[in-house]
Amino acid sequence: MMMKFIESNDFSDKKIGLFGTSGSGKGTELEDMKTALEAKGAKIQGNFSCKGKTFFLINRKHPSTDEIGRAKEFARDLLK
């Protein structure tokens, strides 16, 4: 769904920061979005990814308090 949104919009000269969670914590989806956004003219300022809660009990303690704190710090840095 996100890729469809990216493909159907113009992001020329837009500054974008990417956030995400994933079950694996690897954040490979963000790399795909970064590539697609750059192809549409976006200027990626950085990205933040951490493990996220998935179905049942898998990763149920994620994002952790520390991960949320790091995400907030990343967001603050983007605004500077």
Buried (B, 14 or more C-beta within 10 A) or exposed (E): EEEEEBEEEEBEEEEBBBBBBBEEBEBEBBEEBBEBBEEBEBEBEEBBBBBBBBEEEEBEEBBEEEBEEBBEEBEEEBEE
